[in-house]
Structures are given as C-alpha cells and as structure tokens.
Amino acid sequence: MNFALTGVAGYIAPKHLQAIKETGNKLVAALDPHDSVGILDEYFPEASFFVEFERFERHLELLRRKSEEERVHYLTVCSPNFLHDSHIRLALRIGADAICEKPIVLNPWNLDALEKIEEETGKNIYTVLQLRVHPSIVELKNKVETELKKNPNKKFDITLDYITARGLWYDFSWKGAIEKSGGIATNIGIHFFDMLIWIFGEVLHSSVIENQKRSMKGELELKHANVKWYLSINYEDLPYDVKEKNKRTFRSIKIDNEKFEFSEGFTNLHTIVYRQTLNGNGFRIKDARPSIELVYKIRNCINY
C-alpha cells in the first residue's frame, strides 16, 4: 500500500513511519511546513516532501489520476490537532482511507460531518488508540470483565495522576494554544480518558475541580468506576524520587488502592494498531467519540 503523511517533522511521526515500514508498506509523500525531516532518511528516503499544503494536495491528486499502483491508499495524519479535520477530508477526497492520531477532531459535532463524508465517499477514517492494544491494559480489561461477571454492580475506585513536564516552549507552540490543541485534557489526557471509558464503561458524571493552563484536576463517575484525575505539565509537580532519577514523566493509576503498573510495553504499539487497521479491524469514529465528547466538556468546564 502507498501512504502519504502530514506532520512528518512532529514528535509522533517516527512511530507512524516505523509502523508503515514494519507492516511492509511504502511512504510516497510527506508534508510539513518545517523542513527538519532527516528522519525520512531512516525510513523512506525516496518519499516526495512538501512544505506547502497546496503543492502536497496537488501531488496527491495527480497520483490519484494515475494507476492503482501509484495512487495513495492511506493518508496518515500527524499534524497539529486543529488541522486533523481538514487533512482527513483531503484523504477522503483523493480516494484514500485516513489514519489519524488522537484526537480525530477537537469538537464532537465535527465527527458527525466526517461520518457523512465516509458514507458519501465509501472511505474509512481510523484513529490510533494504542493503549487499547497495550498488553498490561488488555489484561486489566479482562480482569475487570471477570470481576464484573461475579459482581455486576461493582464500582472501582480509581486515582489517575499523569505529569509530563514540559518547558516554556510548550506555551509558545500550538500545543499551548487551547483553540489549536484543545488544552492539556485533550493533548495529554485523551489517551487515559479513552482507556478508562473502554474498560470501566460510559461516563455518567464529570466535574472539573481545577482548571489551569498547565494543570487540571477533576472527578468522573463511570458506569463501573469513580475516578479522581490530575493532569499536569509542570516540572514542580513531579514526585521527588522521579526528579532524583532525572526523569520528566510520572504515570500513576491506582485501582482500589492498588497500583496498576504499565510503564513498559510502549515500543511497538503503533505497529500493532496499523496491522489491525490494515486487516480491517481498526479503531473508528464510534470508538473515539466518547473520549472526544468528554474532553470537550472538560475543556469548557461543563459539569454534568
């Protein structure tokens, strides 16, 4: 299969380049307004590279009008969050399926429009929910399901703390602009909100307790869990022992006061997601919708 990719100079792009290569496919075109893309030499040095969206779009359109062997079959979207919607629409317009990083879109109503375009074009929109294929998390889901068969009314008590220190640059990049990134609940939290909803069921209630640009705190009631969560990109919020080890990330999930460990096993999750997607079992809009609806409400402090 031929792939094109937007946002190739970004942080997450190497995982997608690796997944495309490890699944035996080929990158034929890439886009990024920044030209620090030497990473392409490691994976696809022959890929055409563009810094202007208009020239990239024209190139993909020209390939579409050539043979089946030359057209783009999948467009991978790794661009900033606020561009996802536009780049997904490009994929479907040129007759390609889209594989989009989280979140597919920032606003839930955009999902409805994208589903209609899927129907009109016959093409599919996939997303990367890689925590759903993490071995430890799959095992946790199975354990929870076994417990709920014995006790269908059980509510687990969960505490989630995710601190990933970011420097001053963050505030001056697109990630620091809430209208472009969706804020930290979307940018760093959506992985975990999706995971919790997937394992413990639909959101019944949500409240935001603290709403700062670089940290947020809240509570959730899921069908089978009560969750207290805290997200931060402040270095000073890291535990002392983490700082002592010169680390900048701290993940902690406690379930009924027991620590759930999943710090390992992140190396090839994107490749697993790609294999599932190419086999017809990818994550779709309906899978992503609950977490996108939740972070939209968190971002706007809509308590319910």
C-alpha positions as CSV (number, residue, x, y, z in Angstrom):
1,M,0.0,0.0,0.0
2,N,1.1,3.6,-0.7
3,F,1.0,6.0,2.2
4,A,1.2,9.8,2.5
5,L,1.8,11.6,5.8
6,T,1.1,15.1,7.2
7,G,3.1,16.4,10.1
8,V,6.3,14.4,9.3
9,A,8.5,16.7,11.4
10,G,6.4,16.3,14.5
11,Y,7.1,14.3,17.7
12,I,4.8,11.4,16.9
13,A,5.6,10.9,13.2
14,P,8.6,8.5,13.8
15,K,6.2,5.9,15.3
16,H,4.0,6.1,12.2
17,L,7.0,5.9,9.9
18,Q,8.1,2.8,11.7
19,A,4.6,1.3,11.6
20,I,4.3,1.9,7.9
21,K,7.7,0.2,7.2
22,E,7.1,-2.7,9.6
23,T,3.8,-3.5,8.0
24,G,5.5,-3.8,4.6
25,N,4.1,-0.6,3.1
26,K,5.6,2.5,1.4
27,L,5.6,6.2,2.1
28,V,5.4,8.1,-1.2
29,A,4.7,11.7,0.0
30,A,5.1,13.7,3.2
31,L,4.1,17.2,4.3
32,D,5.4,19.6,7.0
33,P,5.9,23.4,7.0
34,H,9.1,22.7,8.9
35,D,11.9,21.1,6.9
36,S,13.8,19.3,9.7
37,V,12.8,15.9,8.3
38,G,16.0,14.0,8.2
39,I,14.1,11.2,9.9
40,L,12.9,10.3,6.4
41,D,16.4,9.0,5.5
42,E,16.0,6.3,8.1
43,Y,12.7,5.0,6.7
44,F,11.7,6.4,3.3
45,P,14.4,8.5,1.6
46,E,12.6,8.3,-1.8
47,A,9.4,9.9,-0.5
48,S,8.4,13.2,-2.0
49,F,8.5,16.0,0.5
50,F,6.5,19.3,0.6
51,V,6.4,22.3,2.8
52,E,3.3,23.8,1.2
53,F,-0.1,22.1,1.7
54,E,-1.3,23.3,-1.8
55,R,1.6,21.5,-3.6
56,F,1.2,18.4,-1.5
57,E,-2.6,18.3,-2.2
58,R,-1.9,18.7,-6.0
59,H,0.7,15.9,-5.9
60,L,-1.8,13.5,-4.2
61,E,-4.4,14.5,-6.7
62,L,-2.1,13.8,-9.6
63,L,-1.2,10.4,-8.2
64,R,-4.9,9.6,-7.9
65,R,-5.3,10.1,-11.6
66,K,-2.5,7.7,-12.4
67,S,-2.7,3.9,-11.8
68,E,-4.0,1.9,-8.9
69,E,-0.3,1.1,-8.1
70,E,0.7,4.7,-7.9
71,R,-2.3,6.3,-6.0
72,V,-2.2,6.9,-2.3
73,H,-4.2,4.3,-0.4
74,Y,-3.8,5.7,3.1
75,L,-3.1,9.2,4.4
76,T,-1.7,9.3,7.9
77,V,-2.5,12.5,9.8
78,C,0.2,13.5,12.4
79,S,-0.3,17.3,12.1
80,P,-1.4,19.6,14.9
81,N,-4.8,18.7,16.4
82,F,-6.7,21.7,14.9
83,L,-5.6,20.5,11.3
84,H,-6.8,16.9,11.7
85,D,-10.3,17.6,10.3
86,S,-9.0,19.3,7.2
87,H,-6.3,16.7,6.5
88,I,-8.8,13.8,7.0
89,R,-11.1,15.4,4.4
90,L,-8.2,15.6,2.0
91,A,-7.7,11.9,2.4
92,L,-11.2,11.0,1.6
93,R,-11.3,13.5,-1.4
94,I,-8.4,11.7,-3.1
95,G,-9.9,8.3,-2.5
96,A,-7.7,7.2,0.4
97,D,-8.6,6.0,3.9
98,A,-7.3,8.1,6.8
99,I,-5.3,7.0,9.8
100,C,-5.4,9.9,12.3
101,E,-3.6,10.5,15.5
102,K,-5.6,11.4,18.6
103,P,-7.8,13.3,18.8
104,I,-9.6,12.9,15.4
105,V,-11.2,16.3,16.0
106,L,-11.5,18.9,18.8
107,N,-15.3,19.3,18.7
108,P,-17.7,16.4,18.8
109,W,-20.0,17.9,16.1
110,N,-17.2,17.6,13.5
111,L,-17.4,13.8,14.0
112,D,-21.0,13.8,12.6
113,A,-19.8,15.6,9.4
114,L,-16.9,13.2,9.0
115,E,-19.2,10.2,9.3
116,K,-21.4,11.6,6.5
117,I,-18.3,12.1,4.3
118,E,-17.3,8.5,5.0
119,E,-20.8,7.4,3.7
120,E,-20.5,9.7,0.6
121,T,-17.0,8.5,-0.4
122,G,-17.1,4.9,0.8
123,K,-13.7,5.5,2.5
124,N,-12.9,5.0,6.2
125,I,-11.5,7.1,9.0
126,Y,-9.3,5.3,11.5
127,T,-7.6,6.5,14.6
128,V,-4.8,5.4,16.9
129,L,-6.0,4.3,20.3
130,Q,-2.7,2.5,21.1
131,L,-3.4,2.0,24.9
132,R,-6.2,-0.4,23.9
133,V,-3.5,-2.8,22.5
134,H,-1.0,-2.4,25.4
135,P,-0.7,-6.0,26.9
136,S,-1.0,-4.9,30.5
137,I,-4.1,-2.8,29.7
138,V,-5.7,-5.6,27.8
139,E,-5.0,-7.9,30.7
140,L,-6.6,-5.3,33.1
141,K,-9.7,-5.1,30.9
142,N,-10.1,-8.9,31.0
143,K,-9.7,-8.9,34.8
144,V,-12.3,-6.2,35.2
145,E,-14.7,-8.0,33.0
146,T,-14.2,-11.2,35.0
147,E,-14.8,-9.3,38.3
148,L,-18.0,-7.7,36.9
149,K,-19.4,-11.1,35.9
150,K,-19.2,-12.0,39.6
151,N,-20.4,-8.6,40.8
152,P,-22.2,-6.6,38.1
153,N,-22.8,-3.6,40.4
154,K,-19.2,-3.2,41.5
155,K,-17.7,0.3,41.3
156,F,-13.9,0.5,41.3
157,D,-12.2,3.5,42.9
158,I,-9.5,4.9,40.6
159,T,-6.9,7.6,41.0
160,L,-5.1,8.8,37.9
161,D,-2.1,11.1,38.0
162,Y,-0.3,11.9,34.8
163,I,2.5,14.5,35.0
164,T,4.7,15.0,32.0
165,A,7.0,18.1,32.4
166,R,7.1,20.5,29.5
167,G,9.4,23.5,29.2
168,L,8.5,27.1,28.4
169,W,8.5,26.3,24.7
170,Y,5.2,24.4,25.2
171,D,3.3,27.6,26.0
172,F,4.5,29.3,22.8
173,S,3.8,26.4,20.5
174,W,0.5,25.3,19.0
175,K,0.2,22.9,22.0
176,G,-0.1,25.8,24.3
177,A,-3.0,27.4,22.4
178,I,-6.2,25.8,23.6
179,E,-8.0,26.6,20.4
180,K,-5.4,24.6,18.5
181,S,-4.6,21.7,20.8
182,G,-7.7,21.5,23.0
183,G,-5.6,22.1,26.1
184,I,-3.9,19.5,28.3
185,A,-7.1,17.5,28.9
186,T,-7.1,16.8,25.1
187,N,-3.4,16.9,24.3
188,I,-2.1,14.7,27.1
189,G,-5.2,13.3,28.8
190,I,-7.3,11.9,26.0
191,H,-5.3,8.6,25.9
192,F,-6.1,7.9,29.5
193,F,-9.8,9.0,29.3
194,D,-10.3,6.7,26.4
195,M,-8.7,3.8,28.2
196,L,-10.8,4.3,31.3
197,I,-14.1,4.6,29.4
198,W,-13.1,1.5,27.3
199,I,-12.5,-0.6,30.5
200,F,-15.0,0.8,33.0
201,G,-17.9,2.0,30.9
202,E,-19.7,5.1,29.9
203,V,-19.4,8.5,31.6
204,L,-22.3,9.2,33.9
205,H,-21.0,12.4,35.6
206,S,-18.0,14.7,35.2
207,S,-16.8,17.7,37.2
208,V,-13.7,19.9,36.8
209,I,-12.2,21.0,40.2
210,E,-9.1,22.8,38.9
211,N,-8.7,24.4,35.5
212,Q,-5.3,26.0,34.9
213,K,-3.5,26.3,31.6
214,R,-0.7,23.8,32.7
215,S,-2.7,21.6,35.1
216,M,-6.2,20.3,35.6
217,K,-8.0,18.2,38.2
218,G,-11.4,16.6,38.2
219,E,-13.7,13.7,39.0
220,L,-15.5,11.2,36.9
221,E,-18.2,8.7,37.5
222,L,-18.1,5.9,35.0
223,K,-20.6,3.0,34.9
224,H,-18.2,0.9,36.9
225,A,-15.7,3.3,38.4
226,N,-15.3,6.5,40.4
227,V,-12.2,8.4,39.1
228,K,-10.2,11.2,40.6
229,W,-7.8,12.5,38.0
230,Y,-4.9,15.0,37.8
231,L,-3.0,16.2,34.7
232,S,0.0,18.5,34.7
233,I,2.9,19.6,32.6
234,N,4.6,21.4,35.5
235,Y,8.0,20.1,36.5
236,E,7.5,21.0,40.1
237,D,4.5,18.6,40.3
238,L,6.7,15.6,39.7
239,P,7.4,13.4,42.8
240,Y,10.8,13.9,44.4
241,D,12.0,10.4,43.5
242,V,11.2,11.0,39.9
243,K,13.2,14.2,39.8
244,E,16.1,12.4,41.6
245,K,16.3,10.0,38.6
246,N,16.3,12.9,36.2
247,K,13.0,11.8,34.7
248,R,10.3,14.1,33.5
249,T,7.3,11.9,33.3
250,F,5.2,10.3,36.0
251,R,2.2,8.0,35.4
252,S,0.3,6.5,38.3
253,I,-3.0,4.7,38.2
254,K,-4.4,3.2,41.4
255,I,-7.4,0.8,41.3
256,D,-9.0,0.1,44.7
257,N,-5.8,1.5,46.3
258,E,-3.6,-0.9,44.3
259,K,-1.0,0.5,41.9
260,F,-1.5,-0.6,38.3
261,E,1.8,-0.8,36.5
262,F,2.1,-0.3,32.8
263,S,5.3,1.7,32.3
264,E,6.8,-0.8,29.9
265,G,5.5,-2.2,26.6
266,F,5.1,1.0,24.6
267,T,7.7,0.4,21.9
268,N,5.6,-1.1,19.0
269,L,2.0,-0.2,19.9
270,H,1.5,1.9,16.7
271,T,2.7,-1.0,14.6
272,I,0.1,-3.3,16.2
273,V,-2.6,-0.7,15.6
274,Y,-1.5,-0.4,11.9
275,R,-1.7,-4.2,11.5
276,Q,-5.2,-4.3,12.9
277,T,-6.3,-1.4,10.7
278,L,-4.9,-2.9,7.5
279,N,-6.6,-6.2,8.4
280,G,-10.0,-4.3,8.6
281,N,-10.1,-4.1,12.5
282,G,-9.0,-0.5,13.1
283,F,-10.5,1.9,15.6
284,R,-13.2,4.0,14.1
285,I,-15.0,7.3,14.9
286,K,-17.6,5.4,17.1
287,D,-14.7,4.2,19.2
288,A,-13.1,7.6,19.6
289,R,-16.4,9.6,20.1
290,P,-16.9,9.1,23.9
291,S,-13.5,10.4,24.9
292,I,-13.7,13.4,22.5
293,E,-17.1,14.3,23.9
294,L,-15.7,14.1,27.4
295,V,-12.6,16.2,26.9
296,Y,-14.7,18.8,25.1
297,K,-16.8,19.2,28.2
298,I,-13.8,19.2,30.5
299,R,-12.1,21.9,28.4
300,N,-15.2,24.0,28.6
301,C,-15.8,23.2,32.3
302,I,-19.2,21.7,31.6
303,N,-20.1,19.7,34.7
304,Y,-22.9,17.2,34.4
